[in-house]
Amino acid sequence: MAVQADELTAEQLRDQTLAWLREHLPAGWMDALDAGDITTWSKLRSELDYDAWCTVLGEAGYATPTWPTEYGAGLSLSPGQAKHVNEVLNQYRVPRPFNLIGIGMGGPTLISWGTEEQKQRLLRPMAANQEIWCQMFSEPGAGSDVAGLATRATRDGDEWVVTGQKVWTTLAHLSRWGMLIARTNPDVPKHKGLTYFVMDMQAPGVEVRPLVQITGDAEFNEVFMEGVRIPDSMRIGPEGEGWRVAITTLMNERIALSGAGSLSGDAAGGSPAEKLIARHSPVPDPLDRQRLAQLYIEERLIRLNNQRAAARRKSGGEAGPEGSITKLMQAEFNQRLQILAIDLEGPAGMAWEGEGFIEHGVIGFTSSGGETSREIVRSFLRSQANTIEGGTSNVMRNILGERVLGLPKEPDNSRDAAWRDVPRSA
Ligand SMILES: Cc1cc2nc3c(=O)[nH]c(=O)nc-3n(C[C@H](O)[C@H](O)[C@H](O)COP(=O)(O)OP(=O)(O)OC[C@H]3O[C@@H](n4cnc5c(N)ncnc54)[C@H](O)[C@@H]3O)c2cc1C
């Protein structure tokens, strides 16, 4: 009798993943890593057809192991089971899709709120990295207070017509689809008049302008929308319920940014703190040794908190506000780690040769170190964004105060007034 996915043990999952990788990775890849032969592995990696590989990995379900199999991607595993699969993928440095906003945030939102038709159409190419996704929430006048946003969508028969501007839109320049929240009713309080759509980034009226950041990359963009038409079949969730749908996206964003999975310590070469210790050991300065020990402890704490949050999700379904704990910890931990990495690098940490660092549009989102001085400098520069992206650390502290500790809500005079009547800057 066939074993159900949810009955597979850790050992079975590891064996199954290893067998699949042996069959699909280029010959010699796993042997090279087993033997610590990074030169051979690097050559094989540079010869790999990344796009074709992402399709094979995604369609086999290994890019999104927790997604239900019926949508052409996923293995229908629990988060606890998926951890065993991911450990093997990390161990063998398996390239993954850079479609992190889609996979980390868009997929879970569609799985919770999408229609059957939307899931059948959108999930498989997302997991296979064939259709890249971006998140169009923030606006010039609405970042932390995203519910105050001004982009308007008005109904016209079976379509919606969208006009407005978004900013900070990571990967918009490479995206096929955008998760868009727009105001569909300005006469009710700000959280109530929003609707969530999936917008075709190639539709007439969409203009994407890249913004260059401190690393020299341009990973995010301004997006201008002028009379863009979205079919009603691409609305996610009910009209006026966009805020509730957006919360699902934001909770999953915090998990994606919290280091869940990336700090398991099981990746090739170890966790970020372990890699730093290995690169510089023995560290002569006792104060630097103390900083390293402190980071090692913090990394373990984040790992344990991620495990606790995963266990909670396993028993209770959706992601809760606890994702804000590790989002906050991970952002501040990574900034301290990158400062120490630069300090330990010495003079090589002060100079940086060569071009920007974007590879396949891959973003610093997951970046937590590197193997050359150049990558370490880049990670340091990129880490400045950690305490802003996905909600600032101040805002995480507000969420934790209100929703985890039960403290009184922050005063907000605009909360109950009709959005139209709330003063805002031009
Ligand atoms: C690298 C990067 C990538 C991003 N990618 C995306 C993306 O793909 N899609 C997207 O929609 N957005 C994206 N963002 C935007 C991000 O979500 C916002 O920058 C963030 O929410 C803060 O908004 P803001 O920049 O408008 O700052 P503001 O909200 O104007 O905040 C300014 C300052 O005021 C503080 N502050 C604001 N409100 C409060 C409060 N209530 N209590 C205490 N302090 C407060 C903030 O902490 C901050 O220090 C990205 C940002 C970065 C840096």
The ligand as an SDF file (V2000), in Angstrom:
LIG
                    3D

 53 58  0  0  0  0  0  0  0  0999 V2000
   15.0420   46.4330    0.3450 C   0  0  0  0  0  0  0  0  0  0  0  0
   13.5810   46.7280    0.4510 C   0  0  0  0  0  0  0  0  0  0  0  0
   12.6900   46.0140   -0.3070 C   0  0  0  0  0  0  0  0  0  0  0  0
   11.3360   46.2810   -0.2310 C   0  0  0  0  0  0  0  0  0  0  0  0
   10.4820   45.5640   -1.0410 N   0  0  0  0  0  0  0  0  0  0  0  0
    9.1610   45.8570   -1.0370 C   0  0  0  0  0  0  0  0  0  0  0  0
    8.2740   45.1790   -1.9350 C   0  0  0  0  0  0  0  0  0  0  0  0
    8.6850   44.3110   -2.7180 O   0  0  0  0  0  0  0  0  0  0  0  0
    6.9730   45.5310   -1.9390 N   0  0  0  0  0  0  0  0  0  0  0  0
    6.4680   46.4780   -1.0950 C   0  0  0  0  0  0  0  0  0  0  0  0
    5.2690   46.7090   -1.1340 O   0  0  0  0  0  0  0  0  0  0  0  0
    7.2780   47.1550   -0.2260 N   0  0  0  0  0  0  0  0  0  0  0  0
    8.6130   46.8600   -0.1890 C   0  0  0  0  0  0  0  0  0  0  0  0
    9.4670   47.5420    0.6660 N   0  0  0  0  0  0  0  0  0  0  0  0
    8.9260   48.6450    1.4460 C   0  0  0  0  0  0  0  0  0  0  0  0
    8.8980   48.4340    2.9520 C   0  0  0  0  0  0  0  0  0  0  0  0
    7.8560   47.5730    3.3120 O   0  0  0  0  0  0  0  0  0  0  0  0
    8.7530   49.8230    3.5690 C   0  0  0  0  0  0  0  0  0  0  0  0
    9.9430   50.5410    3.3040 O   0  0  0  0  0  0  0  0  0  0  0  0
    8.5290   49.7650    5.0540 C   0  0  0  0  0  0  0  0  0  0  0  0
    7.2930   49.2020    5.3590 O   0  0  0  0  0  0  0  0  0  0  0  0
    8.6250   51.1670    5.6920 C   0  0  0  0  0  0  0  0  0  0  0  0
    7.8400   52.0840    5.0110 O   0  0  0  0  0  0  0  0  0  0  0  0
    8.4210   53.5160    4.5560 P   0  0  0  0  0  0  0  0  0  0  0  0
    9.6990   53.2520    3.8360 O   0  0  0  0  0  0  0  0  0  0  0  0
    7.3580   54.2440    3.8380 O   0  0  0  0  0  0  0  0  0  0  0  0
    8.8080   54.2590    5.9060 O   0  0  0  0  0  0  0  0  0  0  0  0
    7.8170   55.0460    6.8650 P   0  0  0  0  0  0  0  0  0  0  0  0
    6.5930   54.2370    7.1190 O   0  0  0  0  0  0  0  0  0  0  0  0
    7.6470   56.4320    6.3400 O   0  0  0  0  0  0  0  0  0  0  0  0
    8.6730   55.0740    8.2100 O   0  0  0  0  0  0  0  0  0  0  0  0
    9.6920   56.0600    8.4620 C   0  0  0  0  0  0  0  0  0  0  0  0
   10.2110   55.8570    9.8810 C   0  0  0  0  0  0  0  0  0  0  0  0
    9.1310   56.0500   10.8240 O   0  0  0  0  0  0  0  0  0  0  0  0
    8.9850   54.9030   11.6580 C   0  0  0  0  0  0  0  0  0  0  0  0
    7.5630   54.6660   11.9220 N   0  0  0  0  0  0  0  0  0  0  0  0
    6.5550   54.7250   11.0130 C   0  0  0  0  0  0  0  0  0  0  0  0
    5.3750   54.4370   11.5990 N   0  0  0  0  0  0  0  0  0  0  0  0
    5.6590   54.1640   12.9030 C   0  0  0  0  0  0  0  0  0  0  0  0
    4.8710   53.8000   14.0250 C   0  0  0  0  0  0  0  0  0  0  0  0
    3.5420   53.6380   13.9150 N   0  0  0  0  0  0  0  0  0  0  0  0
    5.4950   53.5980   15.2120 N   0  0  0  0  0  0  0  0  0  0  0  0
    6.8420   53.7580   15.3410 C   0  0  0  0  0  0  0  0  0  0  0  0
    7.6360   54.1190   14.2920 N   0  0  0  0  0  0  0  0  0  0  0  0
    7.0550   54.3170   13.1090 C   0  0  0  0  0  0  0  0  0  0  0  0
    9.5950   53.7590   10.8850 C   0  0  0  0  0  0  0  0  0  0  0  0
   10.0470   52.7280   11.7550 O   0  0  0  0  0  0  0  0  0  0  0  0
   10.7390   54.4410   10.1590 C   0  0  0  0  0  0  0  0  0  0  0  0
   11.8480   54.5250   11.0070 O   0  0  0  0  0  0  0  0  0  0  0  0
   10.8440   47.2900    0.6320 C   0  0  0  0  0  0  0  0  0  0  0  0
   11.7600   48.0180    1.4110 C   0  0  0  0  0  0  0  0  0  0  0  0
   13.1130   47.7540    1.3270 C   0  0  0  0  0  0  0  0  0  0  0  0
   14.0630   48.5410    2.1680 C   0  0  0  0  0  0  0  0  0  0  0  0
  1  2  1  0
  2  3  1  0
  2 52  2  0
  3  4  2  0
  4  5  1  0
  4 50  1  0
  5  6  2  0
  6  7  1  0
  6 13  1  0
  7  8  2  0
  7  9  1  0
  9 10  1  0
 10 11  2  0
 10 12  1  0
 12 13  2  0
 13 14  1  0
 14 15  1  0
 14 50  1  0
 15 16  1  0
 16 17  1  0
 16 18  1  0
 18 19  1  0
 18 20  1  0
 20 21  1  0
 20 22  1  0
 22 23  1  0
 23 24  1  0
 24 25  2  0
 24 26  1  0
 24 27  1  0
 27 28  1  0
 28 29  2  0
 28 30  1  0
 28 31  1  0
 31 32  1  0
 32 33  1  0
 33 34  1  0
 33 48  1  0
 34 35  1  0
 35 36  1  0
 35 46  1  0
 36 37  1  0
 36 45  1  0
 37 38  2  0
 38 39  1  0
 39 40  1  0
 39 45  2  0
 40 41  1  0
 40 42  2  0
 42 43  1  0
 43 44  2  0
 44 45  1  0
 46 47  1  0
 46 48  1  0
 48 49  1  0
 50 51  2  0
 51 52  1  0
 52 53  1  0
M  END
$$$$
